[in-house]
Amino acid sequence: MTATKVDLKRELGTLYAPGHDPVLVDVPEFPFLMIDGHGDPNTSPLYAEAVQAVYQVAYTLKFTIKRSEEGIDFAVMPLEGLWWMPDMRTFSAEDKSQWDWTMMIRQPEMVTPEMVSRAKDAVAAKHPSEAVARVRLEHFAEGEAAQVLYVGPYADEGPTIQHLHEFIEREHLTLRGKHHEIYLGDPRRAAPEKLKTIIRQPVER
């Protein structure tokens, strides 16, 4: 039986295909695989383990669902990251060692906690890792947010983030919640100057 192909990114339209000019979007609730951590993502081995674990569970779910009676074949969604500090007024790219983070991958609505538990068991059996046990399924609703597409090395996002914050101020909105990034490129395969990242910031009126 041929699996039915589903393109979640295309179905979500502008949420995952912004332009270079900031825009306002309304982000509804979606299920995500999530894993939390703390520290500089560039130097922390715990960060690398967390990202690997969430991808392993995501791909296990993908192939499990494709082989199931439903026969749904969906592409694994991009990795996303929430970044913050207890006092966001002190949040700075200059001291990433103090960052808290949640890495996450959007899931189809059909995914259940039981399916995630079985996927984690399957991953742990082949690749024992403390990080796999910390992966969870959680619904996350971001609400109104401003976002913009950035192209280039992750370390040079500063001006684009500033541009987005200036747009938010012009719209007479204020920042809330956590700094959000969606990684459309793969740093293992793409040149740094070609990496595409969605920068998203929740706002309130």
C-alpha positions in Angstrom: 0.0 0.0 0.0 1.3 3.4 -1.0 1.5 5.8 1.9 -0.3 9.1 1.7 2.2 12.0 1.6 1.6 15.0 3.9 3.6 18.2 3.8 3.1 19.9 7.2 5.3 22.8 6.3 3.4 23.7 3.2 0.1 23.3 5.0 1.2 25.8 7.6 1.9 28.4 4.9 3.4 31.7 6.1 4.3 30.4 9.5 7.2 28.5 7.9 7.8 30.6 4.8 8.3 34.3 5.8 10.0 37.0 3.7 12.8 39.3 4.5 10.4 41.9 5.9 9.0 41.5 9.4 5.3 40.4 9.6 2.8 39.7 12.3 1.4 36.1 12.5 -1.0 34.3 14.8 0.5 30.9 15.8 -2.1 28.4 16.9 -1.5 25.4 19.2 0.6 22.6 17.8 2.1 19.4 19.3 5.8 19.3 19.6 8.5 16.9 20.7 10.5 18.9 23.2 13.6 18.7 25.3 15.0 21.3 27.7 18.5 22.3 28.7 20.9 25.0 29.8 24.1 26.5 28.5 26.0 27.6 25.4 24.7 25.5 22.4 28.1 26.0 20.7 30.1 24.3 23.4 27.7 22.2 25.5 27.8 18.5 24.8 24.4 18.2 26.5 23.0 20.5 23.8 24.3 18.2 21.0 22.9 15.1 22.8 19.5 16.8 23.2 19.3 17.7 19.5 20.3 14.2 18.5 17.7 12.7 20.8 14.8 14.8 19.6 15.7 14.0 16.0 16.0 10.3 16.7 12.5 10.2 18.3 11.0 12.3 15.5 12.4 10.0 12.8 11.3 6.9 14.6 7.7 8.3 14.8 7.8 9.2 11.1 8.7 5.7 10.0 6.3 4.0 12.5 3.4 6.1 11.2 4.4 5.4 7.6 4.3 1.7 8.2 1.1 1.8 10.2 -2.5 1.2 9.0 -2.9 4.9 8.5 0.0 4.9 6.1 0.8 8.6 6.4 4.2 9.7 5.1 5.2 13.1 6.4 8.5 15.0 6.3 10.1 15.6 9.6 9.6 19.3 10.4 12.5 21.7 11.0 14.3 21.9 14.4 13.1 24.9 16.5 14.5 26.5 19.5 13.1 28.6 22.4 15.9 30.6 24.1 15.6 32.6 27.3 17.0 33.7 30.7 15.0 34.1 33.9 15.2 37.9 33.5 14.8 38.5 29.7 16.1 42.1 30.2 19.6 40.5 30.6 19.2 38.2 27.7 22.3 38.6 25.5 24.1 36.8 22.7 27.4 37.8 24.4 26.9 35.3 27.3 25.3 32.2 25.9 26.5 30.1 28.9 23.6 31.6 30.9 20.9 30.6 28.3 18.1 28.2 29.0 16.6 26.5 26.0 14.0 24.1 24.7 14.6 22.4 21.4 11.6 21.1 19.6 10.1 19.5 16.4 6.5 20.0 15.3 4.5 16.8 15.2 1.3 15.7 13.3 -1.9 15.9 15.3 -2.2 12.1 15.2 0.9 11.6 17.4 0.0 10.5 21.0 1.9 10.3 24.2 1.8 6.5 24.0 3.3 6.6 20.5 6.1 8.9 21.8 6.8 6.5 24.7 7.1 3.5 22.3 9.4 5.5 20.0 11.6 6.5 22.9 11.9 2.9 24.0 12.9 1.9 20.5 15.5 4.6 20.3 16.9 3.8 23.7 17.2 0.1 22.8 19.5 1.0 19.9 21.2 4.1 21.2 21.2 4.3 25.0 21.1 8.0 26.0 20.0 9.9 29.1 18.7 12.6 26.7 16.2 10.3 25.0 14.4 9.8 28.4 13.9 13.6 28.6 12.1 14.0 25.3 8.4 14.7 25.8 5.3 15.5 23.7 3.8 18.9 24.6 1.2 21.2 23.0 2.5 24.8 22.6 0.4 27.8 21.6 2.4 30.9 20.8 -0.3 33.3 19.8 0.4 36.6 18.1 4.1 37.0 17.1 6.3 38.9 14.8 8.7 37.0 12.6 11.3 37.5 9.8 13.6 35.4 7.7 17.3 35.7 8.3 19.9 34.3 5.9 23.5 33.9 7.1 25.6 32.5 10.0 23.9 32.0 13.3 26.5 34.2 15.0 25.5 37.2 12.9 21.7 37.3 13.7 22.0 40.4 15.9 21.1 43.1 13.3 18.1 41.1 12.1 16.8 40.6 15.6 17.2 44.3 16.2 15.3 45.0 13.0 12.5 42.7 14.2 12.3 44.4 17.6 12.2 47.9 15.9 9.2 46.6 13.8 7.5 45.5 16.9 8.0 48.9 18.5 6.6 50.6 15.4 3.5 48.4 15.6 3.0 49.7 19.2 3.5 46.1 20.6 5.7 44.8 23.4 7.8 41.7 23.6 6.6 38.7 25.7 7.6 35.1 26.1 10.8 33.6 24.7 13.0 34.3 21.7 12.1 31.7 19.1 14.2 30.4 16.1 13.2 27.9 13.4 16.2 26.4 11.5 15.3 25.8 7.9 18.9 24.9 6.9 21.3 22.1 8.0 24.6 23.6 9.2 26.2 20.2 8.4 25.5 20.6 4.7 24.9 24.3 3.9 27.5 27.0 3.9 27.1 29.4 6.9 26.2 32.3 4.6 23.3 30.3 3.1 21.7 29.1 6.3 18.0 30.2 6.6 16.5 30.9 10.0 13.1 32.2 11.0 13.4 34.6 13.9 10.1 34.8 15.8 9.2 36.9 18.8 5.8 36.6 20.6 4.2 40.0 21.2 1.3 41.6 23.1 -0.8 44.7 22.7 
